[in-house]
Amino acid sequence: MELSSVKRVAAAVNTVILLLVFGLMAFFAFIDVQFLVYFSIPTALIYIVGFFLIFKDKLDFYVWLVYCWLTLYMGITTMCLGYGYGFHLYCFSMIPVMFVTEYISYKLKRRSMKAIIVSFVIAVFYILCTGYVAYFGPVYERGKRAAAFFWIFNALIVFGFLIYYTNFLIRSVIDSEKKLIEAAHIDRLTKLYNRHYMINRLEALYSEGGTAVLAMADIDSFKHINDTYGHNAGDEVLKAVSERMKQVCSDCEISRWGGEEFLIISRKPLNSTTAMLEELRRNIELSPVRFGDTNIKVTITVGVVERTDGNGVDAWIQQADRKLYYGKNNGKNCIISEPVTV
């Protein structure tokens, strides 16, 4: 959540409210409630000042100013006109919006907006104002036709704010959850799945049954690359190899298993998977990784094992690891899918 986007939303909402203030000012003049016409003047000034506060990045002060004045506005219009015009409904949108504001402040690392305290104050003020109207009645008595129109108008405004801000909060929470899941399951450097995700996926896959092939791939002489060109070059090699894996093995699940090792899950038959991995091996061999002014030659060795009933996940991984180890000790830069003796 970026500050610039929050400021744009705040400015848009401020504009809508300012236009509503002018509209309500005209309505108060129409029903001949001069006090509310005059009260609309400082109200409009509050929102005009609001644009300056938003522009100057004084969002904390802007929120407090608007909330205090909105609460006062809700109370005065309710006492003047009574329940029939629906101005008291504003508090029902103000409270959830305050909690959305609290969430935004947290995401922007700003000071807490004290949403619980503010909500309690709004609730108490609402009870006092509506209690006054219930006991004494409204200050001004006006026609029911206008009251019915404004009840619907204000109800629509309140529901609009409730729907917009509730949706905003829920979408923000969902996006945060997605980012947390991604952080837990995705390797930060390569953007592949990480070891934690792959272990869970292998266990689930083994339980499902059906055709599944596991490949363990390792970048050849990776320590030599790091020692010769530096660890930044090693990171570029890891990222480049990961991208080629995603391109060639697009139907597979790929993880960075650890260091320069990768695990690849394919649901294709063993022969088709081996052919795909051979294409990957050739692609990597024929595409040196560019780092600065240097082309770094990269190759991989891969051990490939088909899932068989009766063995567990650990045995499946160990079989792929044994074939990989065999390939490493017999020339590297190869795909080993046949049974081997180590």
Secondary structure in CASP SS format (residue, H / E / C, confidence):
PFRMAT SS
TARGET T0000
AUTHOR 0000-0000-0000
METHOD secondary structure of the structure
MODEL  1
M C 1.00
E C 1.00
L H 1.00
S H 1.00
S H 1.00
V H 1.00
K H 1.00
R H 1.00
V H 1.00
A H 1.00
A H 1.00
A H 1.00
V H 1.00
N H 1.00
T H 1.00
V H 1.00
I H 1.00
L H 1.00
L H 1.00
L H 1.00
V H 1.00
F H 1.00
G H 1.00
L H 1.00
M H 1.00
A H 1.00
F H 1.00
F H 1.00
A H 1.00
F H 1.00
I C 1.00
D C 1.00
V C 1.00
Q H 1.00
F H 1.00
L H 1.00
V H 1.00
Y H 1.00
F H 1.00
S H 1.00
I H 1.00
P H 1.00
T H 1.00
A H 1.00
L H 1.00
I H 1.00
Y H 1.00
I H 1.00
V H 1.00
G H 1.00
F H 1.00
F H 1.00
L H 1.00
I H 1.00
F H 1.00
K C 1.00
D C 1.00
K C 1.00
L H 1.00
D H 1.00
F H 1.00
Y H 1.00
V H 1.00
W H 1.00
L H 1.00
V H 1.00
Y H 1.00
C H 1.00
W H 1.00
L H 1.00
T H 1.00
L H 1.00
Y H 1.00
M H 1.00
G H 1.00
I H 1.00
T H 1.00
T H 1.00
M H 1.00
C H 1.00
L H 1.00
G C 1.00
Y H 1.00
G H 1.00
Y H 1.00
G C 1.00
F H 1.00
H H 1.00
L H 1.00
Y H 1.00
C H 1.00
F H 1.00
S H 1.00
M H 1.00
I H 1.00
P H 1.00
V H 1.00
M H 1.00
F H 1.00
V H 1.00
T H 1.00
E H 1.00
Y H 1.00
I H 1.00
S H 1.00
Y H 1.00
K H 1.00
L C 1.00
K C 1.00
R C 1.00
R C 1.00
S C 1.00
M C 1.00
K C 1.00
A H 1.00
I H 1.00
I H 1.00
V H 1.00
S H 1.00
F H 1.00
V H 1.00
I H 1.00
A H 1.00
V H 1.00
F H 1.00
Y H 1.00
I H 1.00
L H 1.00
C H 1.00
T H 1.00
G H 1.00
Y H 1.00
V H 1.00
A H 1.00
Y H 1.00
F H 1.00
G C 1.00
P C 1.00
V C 1.00
Y C 1.00
E C 1.00
R C 1.00
G C 1.00
K H 1.00
R H 1.00
A H 1.00
A H 1.00
A H 1.00
F H 1.00
F H 1.00
W H 1.00
I H 1.00
F H 1.00
N H 1.00
A H 1.00
L H 1.00
I H 1.00
V H 1.00
F H 1.00
G H 1.00
F H 1.00
L H 1.00
I H 1.00
Y H 1.00
Y H 1.00
T H 1.00
N H 1.00
F H 1.00
L H 1.00
I H 1.00
R H 1.00
S H 1.00
V H 1.00
I H 1.00
D H 1.00
S H 1.00
E H 1.00
K H 1.00
K H 1.00
L H 1.00
I H 1.00
E H 1.00
A H 1.00
A H 1.00
H H 1.00
I E 1.00
D C 1.00
R C 1.00
L C 1.00
T C 1.00
K C 1.00
L C 1.00
Y E 1.00
N C 1.00
R H 1.00
H H 1.00
Y H 1.00
M H 1.00
I H 1.00
N H 1.00
R H 1.00
L H 1.00
E H 1.00
A H 1.00
L H 1.00
Y H 1.00
S H 1.00
E H 1.00
G C 1.00
G C 1.00
T C 1.00
A C 1.00
V E 1.00
L E 1.00
A E 1.00
M E 1.00
A E 1.00
D E 1.00
I E 1.00
D C 1.00
S C 1.00
F H 1.00
K H 1.00
H H 1.00
I H 1.00
N H 1.00
D H 1.00
T H 1.00
Y H 1.00
G C 1.00
H H 1.00
N H 1.00
A H 1.00
G H 1.00
D H 1.00
E H 1.00
V H 1.00
L H 1.00
K H 1.00
A H 1.00
V H 1.00
S H 1.00
E H 1.00
R H 1.00
M H 1.00
K H 1.00
Q H 1.00
V H 1.00
C C 1.00
S C 1.00
D C 1.00
C C 1.00
E E 1.00
I E 1.00
S E 1.00
R E 1.00
W E 1.00
G E 1.00
G C 1.00
E C 1.00
E E 1.00
F E 1.00
L E 1.00
I E 1.00
I E 1.00
S E 1.00
R C 1.00
K C 1.00
P C 1.00
L H 1.00
N H 1.00
S H 1.00
T H 1.00
T H 1.00
A H 1.00
M H 1.00
L H 1.00
E H 1.00
E H 1.00
L H 1.00
R H 1.00
R H 1.00
N H 1.00
I H 1.00
E H 1.00
L C 1.00
S C 1.00
P C 1.00
V E 1.00
R E 1.00
F E 1.00
G C 1.00
D C 1.00
T E 1.00
N E 1.00
I E 1.00
K C 1.00
V C 1.00
T C 1.00
I E 1.00
T E 1.00
V E 1.00
G E 1.00
V E 1.00
V E 1.00
E E 1.00
R C 1.00
T C 1.00
D C 1.00
G C 1.00
N C 1.00
G C 1.00
V H 1.00
D H 1.00
A H 1.00
W H 1.00
I H 1.00
Q H 1.00
Q H 1.00
A H 1.00
D H 1.00
R H 1.00
K H 1.00
L H 1.00
Y H 1.00
Y H 1.00
G H 1.00
K H 1.00
N C 1.00
N C 1.00
G C 1.00
K C 1.00
N C 1.00
C C 1.00
I E 1.00
I E 1.00
S C 1.00
E C 1.00
P C 1.00
V C 1.00
T C 1.00
V C 1.00
END
